[in-house]
Amino acid sequence: MASTKNTQEITLSDDRQILQSYGTTVAAFIPGRGYLQTDTKFSRTTSRHITQWIGELLPYATTVPHAELISLTDPITSRQ
């Protein structure tokens, strides 16, 4: 999924990939660990963003506390 008006994909220098929906980190791909998704329920649209981004590997994604995902991008903020 490419970044859109409501989503942003961030790739960090260590190859971690972060998905933000409406400016909130909601999913990530960590090399050697796999896909992570938030345990916090947001809107149906944000759930769809996560599903589209992770794709067919969604059944294998690990659900983690939202704070863990937020810590991946602190203090990074998106600029639009």
N, C-alpha and C positions, 0 to 999 in steps of 0.2 A: 504494500500500500504506500503510495507516495503521499507526502504531506498535502493536506487540503486546507480549506478555510477553517475547519473545526478540529483537525488533527495535525500533529507534527511528529515526524520520526526523527530521532536524534541518534547519530552514531558517534560514540565516544572513541578516543584514541586507542583504547584497549579492545575495540571491536564489540563492546556492549551496544545493544540497540535498545532504544527507549521509545515507547509510544505514549504520546500525550493526547488526550481528548479534552477539548475545551480548556487547554492549559494545565490539566492535571495528569500526572504520570499514572497510567493505569495498567501498563504491561511492559515487559522487557524480554530481551533475549540475551542470555549470559553464556558466552562460549564455555563449554564444559559442564554447564548446568542445564541449559535448555530454556524453554519459554516459561515465564512467570506471569501470572495475572493477579490483579487485586482481589481481595476478599470483600471489598466494599461494593455495595450495589449503587450504581449511579443511574443515569437515564437509560432507556431502551436504546437510544442512539449510541451512547458510549459502549454499551454491551455489544452492539453491532460493530462498532469500530474495533473492539478487541477481537471479536470473532473473525472479521475480515482480515485483520493484520496477522493473526496467528494461523489462520487458514485450517487446512486439514490436520494440522498437528494439535489442534485445540484439545482433543481428549488426553493428550500427553502433557499439557501445560500444568505446572504446579501453581496452586492457589496459595498466595502468601499474604501476610498482613499488609495493609496499605502503607503503613509506615516504612516497611522494608523497601517498597518501590520508591517512595518519596526520597529515601536516603540515597538512592542511586543517582539522583540528579541534584541534590542540594550541594552547592548553592546555585546551580544552573537555573536560569529562567529563560523562557522563550521570548523572543522579540518578533512581533509581527508587523 
